[in-house]
Amino acid sequence: QYALEVLVRTLVLEIIPLYAAMFVALRHTMPEAQRIRKLLAQHHRNGLHHDEQTLLRTELLPRALGGVFSVLLLAAVSSVIALVLTYLNVYGFSHWALPAYTRAVGQVFTPAVTLIFMLKTLLLALAVSLLPIASALYDLPRGRVRTSGELQALVRLFLVMLLIEALSLVGNYY
């Protein structure tokens, strides 16, 4: 029983939201920020300037919303799959243990822990979606794409993710 609570607490509360955010950052939002940098560098070389509202509406907002949605959906689906697989691994295909398992998971997900879990996942989703794009706009290219700007954006993103994770650990266990 104690091992089940530790597994659910560690896997679902801590690892899955962080993994979902890192996966979306490395596979979606960081490459999209690089595309925005290249687009802005190309337009800067050609002497074209976009209106901020048009750039926000056509390029930035869809990418940011896609990143937020991706992190939230990946974390939710992964959590449900992890909970189902944990049940099947511990109790097998018997439906008789469902009340005991529901009670054990319910003891882990108190209202405070659930609120912290939801806020952590939402903050990670916002950080992963907004920081790379903001870094791409902040480090406006001067005619060419800089690799050091991409590395700085990645470091900023991981520091913010570390801060969010530390705050959630303090909230859950202090």
TITORDREN-773239 format. One line per field, with one value per residue (C-alpha): residue number from 0; residue in three letters; z, y, x. Coordinates in pm, whole numbers, plus 50000, padded with zeros to 5 digits. Layout:
N
seq = (NUM  ...) $
type = (ALA  ...) $
zz = (Z  ...) $
yy = (Y  ...) $
xx = (X  ...) $
This chain:
174
seq = (0  1  2  3  4  5  6  7  8  9  10  11  12  13  14  15  16  17  18  19  20  21  22  23  24  25  26  27  28  29  30  31  32  33  34  35  36  37  38  39  40  41  42  43  44  45  46  47  48  49  50  51  52  53  54  55  56  57  58  59  60  61  62  63  64  65  66  67  68  69  70  71  72  73  74  75  76  77  78  79  80  81  82  83  84  85  86  87  88  89  90  91  92  93  94  95  96  97  98  99  100  101  102  103  104  105  106  107  108  109  110  111  112  113  114  115  116  117  118  119  120  121  122  123  124  125  126  127  128  129  130  131  132  133  134  135  136  137  138  139  140  141  142  143  144  145  146  147  148  149  150  151  152  153  154  155  156  157  158  159  160  161  162  163  164  165  166  167  168  169  170  171  172  173) $
type = (GLN  TYR  ALA  LEU  GLU  VAL  LEU  VAL  ARG  THR  LEU  VAL  LEU  GLU  ILE  ILE  PRO  LEU  TYR  ALA  ALA  MET  PHE  VAL  ALA  LEU  ARG  HIS  THR  MET  PRO  GLU  ALA  GLN  ARG  ILE  ARG  LYS  LEU  LEU  ALA  GLN  HIS  HIS  ARG  ASN  GLY  LEU  HIS  HIS  ASP  GLU  GLN  THR  LEU  LEU  ARG  THR  GLU  LEU  LEU  PRO  ARG  ALA  LEU  GLY  GLY  VAL  PHE  SER  VAL  LEU  LEU  LEU  ALA  ALA  VAL  SER  SER  VAL  ILE  ALA  LEU  VAL  LEU  THR  TYR  LEU  ASN  VAL  TYR  GLY  PHE  SER  HIS  TRP  ALA  LEU  PRO  ALA  TYR  THR  ARG  ALA  VAL  GLY  GLN  VAL  PHE  THR  PRO  ALA  VAL  THR  LEU  ILE  PHE  MET  LEU  LYS  THR  LEU  LEU  LEU  ALA  LEU  ALA  VAL  SER  LEU  LEU  PRO  ILE  ALA  SER  ALA  LEU  TYR  ASP  LEU  PRO  ARG  GLY  ARG  VAL  ARG  THR  SER  GLY  GLU  LEU  GLN  ALA  LEU  VAL  ARG  LEU  PHE  LEU  VAL  MET  LEU  LEU  ILE  GLU  ALA  LEU  SER  LEU  VAL  GLY  ASN  TYR  TYR) $
zz = (50000  50087  49770  49565  49715  49658  49297  49224  49405  49233  48885  48838  49054  48984  48677  48422  48416  48400  48128  47924  47945  47849  47560  47415  47467  47285  47010  46943  47101  47074  46701  46644  46819  46593  46290  46420  46462  46104  45973  46155  46042  45681  45698  45865  45584  45320  45495  45573  45903  46039  46235  46593  46592  46267  46387  46717  46552  46265  46399  46776  46925  46738  46834  47199  47225  47054  47308  47606  47469  47392  47743  47913  47691  47710  48090  48126  47894  48042  48397  48313  48137  48430  48679  48473  48422  48792  48877  48627  48749  49117  49103  48759  48557  48863  48919  49285  49394  49236  49564  49746  49458  49430  49803  49784  49491  49661  49969  49752  49558  49838  49728  49806  49619  49323  49310  49323  49052  48824  48884  48828  48500  48382  48478  48306  47996  47993  48051  47777  47534  47604  47701  47374  47168  47398  47375  46996  47002  47272  47092  46768  46503  46348  46001  46092  46328  46641  46803  47135  47152  47118  47390  47620  47559  47649  47970  48064  48003  48215  48499  48503  48492  48784  48981  48916  49018  49338  49430  49373  49588  49866  49833  49837  50107  50342) $
yy = (50000  50241  50149  50222  50569  50641  50523  50736  51038  51015  50919  51115  51421  51481  51308  51316  51695  51767  51508  51639  51996  51897  51683  51960  52215  52011  51876  52170  52509  52542  52451  52688  52967  52894  52923  53259  53376  53272  53439  53763  53751  53700  53984  54206  54135  54210  54530  54406  54497  54333  54505  54374  54282  54087  53906  53821  53701  53501  53364  53382  53314  52986  52851  52949  52802  52485  52448  52501  52256  52000  52005  51987  51708  51505  51536  51440  51140  51020  51049  50850  50581  50563  50525  50252  50064  50092  49938  49658  49591  49576  49413  49254  49246  49209  49476  49380  49592  49910  50060  50001  50148  50449  50508  50486  50728  50956  50972  51092  51347  51565  51895  52089  51842  51841  52221  52229  51960  52157  52486  52321  52167  52494  52700  52452  52466  52847  52858  52607  52788  53152  53163  53036  53268  53561  53485  53479  53824  53958  53850  54017  53903  54150  53998  53642  53368  53330  52993  53152  53311  52969  52828  53119  53061  52694  52781  53038  52782  52513  52759  52861  52495  52423  52710  52586  52233  52358  52564  52268  52045  52302  52327  51951  51845  52138) $
xx = (50000  50280  50469  50158  50127  50497  50470  50166  50309  50647  50537  50216  50281  50648  50786  50504  50438  50809  50863  50568  50697  51052  50929  50713  50991  51252  51027  50792  50845  51223  51224  50931  51120  51415  51186  51062  51423  51503  51189  51266  51630  51524  51274  51533  51782  51519  51411  51059  50898  50584  50314  50325  49957  49986  50296  50127  49806  49955  50283  50316  49973  49905  50247  50205  49855  49972  50253  50021  49766  50037  50182  49843  49715  50036  50046  49678  49694  50023  49886  49574  49777  50020  49734  49567  49893  49972  49635  49684  50037  49941  49595  49575  49254  49033  48771  48732  49029  48899  48761  49092  49291  49060  49095  49478  49495  49241  49461  49751  49546  49417  49261  49580  49801  49561  49563  49944  49959  49726  49910  50247  50134  49978  50284  50515  50295  50301  50676  50749  50521  50602  50970  51120  50900  50972  51344  51319  51160  51390  51706  51607  51851  52087  52075  52178  52066  52277  52322  52414  52068  51906  52129  52047  51676  51716  51902  51636  51364  51529  51592  51225  51121  51356  51203  50849  50947  51112  50806  50576  50797  50788  50410  50357  50600  50652) $
